[in-house]
Amino acid sequence: MARATGLLENVEGHLGDLTVYKRGEKTFVRPTHIHQPRRLSRKQLLLRERQSHNNVLWRALKATGRVYFDGDKAPYYRFMSVNTYSPVPYLKKDQLYSGNALLLPDMVVSDGPLAPISYQLGEADGQPALLTDLSKAKASRMTLLLYVLQQKVYTFQNGTDMFKLSIKVEPLAADDFVRVPSTLTSPYKDVHGTLALVGDRYANPNLGFGLVHIKDGLASRQQVVTCCTYYMHYTTEEALQAAAMSYGGLTGT
């Protein structure tokens, strides 16, 4: 980036391979296309794949208008910081640029100082359910949001896949739950049982769920539970090599 003087001070836009833009009263020039190095080491590829994929996940979450990430960093940077433990999918460059995203287990959908809710997928009276550690009395005093993540896969005639991730947020009330025998190890286990969300969708292999407690703009830290395994196709050595080739191959280090 360079500061422009003279005739370029009155120009804004693209000039060949240059972009001219203003920041305050000053005019700057930078290359229109930033050429990043193509060939990568395995470690560089892992870092780039994680960051690029998490950027797509962030955009999907931000589109809900329900983003709760508290801390000493801006929400985006907090999201990127805490989402470093999910599996890393290896996608080719054109797949990432097309906004493809995968439903990953343990994706953090909220992060804040409130006590987390424990939950897991299972069954209640023989029906698919999201089992929680909440009691009826506790849930009735809480503002609860259910994040529902859906993996959509489209297969073209040439056999290639395009996959998108959509996220919606559903406000919940205590009456949306059913009481079941306590099944989770939790300090909140209640002699009267704990609560579960029941329905066929909790066995859907294309869905994931995050149950979040909200209070005064703050949230509990919650992660996605899912039985979706589609992402595993993109965590193999074959997927890594295909992603690497889209950047010109690995350096071997």
Secondary structure, DSSP 8 states (H G I E B T S, - for coil): -EE--GGGGG--EEETTEEEEEETTEEEEEESS----S-B-HHHHHHHHHHHHHHHHHHHHHTTT--EE-SSS-HHHHHHHH--SS------HHHHHTT-----TT-EEEE-SB----EEEEEETTEEEEEES--HHHHTTSEEEEEEEEEEEEE-TTS-EEEEEEEEEEEE-GGGSEEE---S--TT--TT-EEEEESGGGG-TTEEEEEEEEETTEEB-EE-EE---GGGGGSSHHHHHHHHHHTT-B---
